[in-house]
Amino acid sequence: MSRSASIGKGDLVSSTRSALIVRGGWDGHQPVEATDLFVPFLREQGFEVRIEDGPGIYADAETMAGIDLIVQSNTMNSIEPDALKGLRAAIEAGTGMAGWHGGIADSYRNSSDYLQLIGGQFATHPSRHPDQRIGKAQDNYLPYTVELTELGRSHEIMAGLSDFELETEQYWVLHDDLNDVLATTTHPVQPYHPWHRPVVSPAVWTRLWGQGRIFVATPGHSVEVLQDANVRTIIERGMLWASR
């Protein structure tokens, strides 16, 4: 059975909205520590926060009807058909959904309906030159640029931000044209990789689904990346944008 917990209201802010954090899956993405990082912000914004350690809650239609924002950090897990149906129904009815990295873009690989909902699926993260690999996670940490699109430069989530640099996993994402892409990243051609021209992947996007809004940022492999000023600003704004 999923554990749930309620995070109380702040002393000076009356909670007027409800946020549901669903976390779990692969521990390498630090789902507990990563989501805990944003709980104080959500409380400050007037959300009452509930935390679940799996997606089973999505099947509870009565609960989901009262959720304004889902924040999901649940990598390489599975989802039951009734939970997925409930998630899609909630978003279609107006519940917002937000997440970062594999916690939203690599959550339920066995479900094409989930992939359609989110609009992007992690495919790979290119690695360093073979001579630089040491058999650890850092083998996949590359310096790269997050580049704002024309749409991104005029969007409230990216307001005041410019292109910025990161050194972490650079997600190659399979995606579709329903996404409104706010930022991209380009995978260069390297002699030790098999592709033959640069590949552009979305790094930040939004998506409208029925009455609901979805926000995705692909940076966020670790708490350290989430603490980057640009990444944290984008995610915090993205959560507010997505909320009902």
C-alpha positions in Angstrom: 0.0 0.0 0.0 1.3 3.4 -0.8 2.5 5.6 2.0 1.0 9.1 2.1 1.8 12.1 4.1 0.3 15.6 4.4 2.5 18.6 4.7 0.7 21.3 6.6 0.0 25.0 5.8 2.5 27.8 6.3 1.8 30.1 9.2 1.1 33.1 7.1 -0.3 31.6 3.9 -3.7 30.0 3.6 -3.7 26.9 1.4 -6.1 27.4 -1.4 -4.8 24.7 -3.8 -3.8 21.0 -3.5 -0.5 19.6 -4.8 0.2 15.8 -5.1 3.8 14.7 -5.2 4.2 11.2 -6.6 7.7 9.9 -6.3 9.7 6.6 -6.4 11.3 4.4 -8.9 15.0 4.4 -9.5 16.9 5.7 -6.5 19.6 7.2 -8.7 17.4 10.3 -9.4 17.0 10.9 -5.6 13.2 11.1 -5.8 12.7 11.9 -2.1 15.5 14.5 -1.8 14.6 16.0 -5.2 10.9 16.5 -4.4 11.6 17.6 -0.8 13.6 20.5 -2.3 10.4 22.0 -3.8 8.0 21.3 -0.9 8.8 24.6 0.9 8.2 26.6 -2.3 4.8 24.9 -2.9 3.8 25.7 0.7 4.8 29.3 0.3 2.7 29.5 -2.8 -0.4 28.3 -0.8 -0.5 24.6 -1.7 -1.4 21.9 0.7 1.0 19.1 -0.2 0.3 15.4 -0.2 3.1 12.9 -0.9 2.7 9.3 -2.3 5.4 6.8 -3.0 3.7 5.4 -6.1 1.2 6.1 -8.8 -1.7 4.0 -7.4 -3.3 7.2 -6.1 -4.1 8.2 -9.7 -6.9 5.5 -9.7 -8.7 7.3 -6.9 -11.1 9.5 -8.9 -12.5 11.3 -5.8 -9.0 12.3 -4.6 -7.8 13.3 -8.1 -10.8 15.6 -8.6 -9.5 17.8 -5.9 -5.8 17.9 -7.0 -4.7 21.1 -8.7 -1.1 20.1 -9.4 0.7 16.7 -9.7 4.5 16.9 -9.3 5.9 13.5 -10.4 9.4 12.1 -9.8 9.1 8.4 -10.6 11.7 6.9 -12.9 11.6 3.6 -14.7 8.6 2.3 -12.8 5.3 0.8 -13.9 1.8 1.9 -13.8 -1.4 -0.1 -13.6 -4.1 0.5 -16.2 -6.6 2.0 -13.8 -4.0 4.4 -12.4 -3.1 5.5 -15.9 -6.7 6.0 -16.8 -7.2 8.1 -13.7 -4.2 10.2 -14.4 -5.2 10.9 -18.0 -8.8 11.7 -16.9 -7.6 14.1 -14.1 -5.4 16.0 -16.5 -8.0 16.2 -19.2 -10.4 17.6 -16.5 -8.0 20.3 -15.5 -5.4 19.0 -13.1 -1.9 20.2 -14.0 1.2 18.0 -14.1 4.8 19.0 -13.8 8.1 17.2 -13.5 11.7 17.0 -14.5 14.2 14.6 -16.0 13.5 10.8 -15.8 10.9 11.4 -13.1 8.4 12.4 -15.8 10.1 11.7 -19.2 11.2 8.1 -18.3 8.5 7.0 -15.9 6.4 4.2 -17.4 8.1 2.8 -20.4 5.6 0.1 -20.8 2.7 2.5 -21.5 2.3 4.1 -24.9 -0.7 6.0 -23.5 1.5 7.6 -20.9 4.1 8.6 -23.5 1.4 10.2 -25.6 0.2 12.2 -22.5 3.6 13.6 -21.7 4.8 14.1 -25.2 8.5 13.1 -24.7 10.3 10.0 -23.9 14.0 9.7 -22.8 15.9 7.7 -25.4 19.5 8.1 -24.2 22.1 10.5 -22.8 25.3 10.5 -24.9 28.5 9.7 -23.0 32.0 11.0 -22.9 34.8 9.8 -25.1 35.6 6.2 -24.4 39.1 7.2 -23.1 37.4 9.4 -20.4 35.0 6.9 -19.1 35.6 5.5 -15.6 32.5 3.2 -15.2 30.5 5.7 -13.1 27.6 8.0 -13.6 29.9 10.8 -14.5 30.6 9.0 -17.8 27.4 10.6 -19.0 28.0 14.1 -17.7 28.7 16.4 -20.6 28.9 20.2 -20.9 26.0 21.5 -23.0 23.9 24.5 -23.6 20.2 24.9 -22.9 19.0 27.3 -25.6 15.8 29.2 -25.4 13.5 29.1 -28.4 11.7 32.1 -29.8 8.6 31.0 -28.0 10.5 30.4 -24.8 11.9 34.0 -24.8 8.3 35.3 -24.7 6.9 32.8 -22.2 6.3 33.5 -18.6 8.2 30.4 -17.5 11.4 31.6 -19.1 11.0 35.4 -18.5 14.2 37.2 -18.0 16.4 34.1 -18.6 19.0 33.5 -21.3 20.7 30.5 -22.7 22.7 28.7 -20.0 25.3 26.0 -19.5 25.1 22.8 -17.6 27.4 19.8 -17.1 25.2 16.8 -16.4 23.2 14.3 -18.4 22.1 15.7 -21.7 18.8 14.0 -22.6 18.0 12.8 -26.1 14.2 12.9 -26.2 11.8 11.4 -28.6 8.9 13.8 -29.0 6.0 15.1 -31.0 4.6 18.3 -32.4 1.9 18.9 -29.8 4.6 20.2 -27.5 5.3 23.9 -27.1 9.0 23.8 -26.8 10.5 26.6 -24.7 14.2 25.5 -24.8 16.3 22.9 -26.7 19.7 21.3 -26.5 21.8 20.0 -29.4 23.7 16.8 -29.4 26.8 17.3 -31.5 28.4 14.9 -33.9 31.3 13.0 -32.3 33.6 10.5 -34.0 32.8 7.9 -31.3 29.0 8.2 -31.7 27.1 6.6 -34.6 24.9 9.5 -35.7 26.0 11.7 -38.5 24.4 15.1 -38.0 23.6 17.2 -34.9 20.3 16.2 -33.2 18.1 18.8 -31.4 16.1 17.7 -28.5 13.6 19.7 -26.4 14.9 20.6 -23.0 11.8 22.4 -21.6 8.3 22.1 -23.0 4.7 22.6 -22.1 1.7 20.7 -23.4 -2.0 21.3 -23.3 -4.2 18.2 -22.7 -7.9 18.7 -22.5 -8.4 21.3 -19.8 -5.1 20.5 -18.2 -1.5 21.7 -18.6 1.7 19.7 -18.5 5.2 21.0 -17.9 8.5 19.1 -18.5 12.1 20.1 -18.0 14.7 17.5 -18.9 17.6 18.8 -16.6 17.4 17.4 -13.1 19.5 14.3 -12.8 20.5 15.2 -9.2 19.7 17.6 -6.4 22.8 19.6 -7.4 21.4 20.1 -10.9 18.0 21.1 -9.5 19.7 23.7 -7.3 21.2 25.4 -10.3 19.6 28.9 -10.3 18.2 28.6 -13.9 16.9 25.1 -13.5 15.3 25.8 -10.2 13.6 28.9 -11.5 12.3 27.2 -14.5 10.8 24.3 -12.5 9.2 26.5 -9.9 7.6 28.6 -12.6 6.6 25.5 -14.5 4.8 24.1 -11.5 2.8 27.3 -11.1 2.1 27.5 -14.8 0.8 24.0 -14.9 -1.4 24.2 -11.8 -5.1 24.4 -12.2 
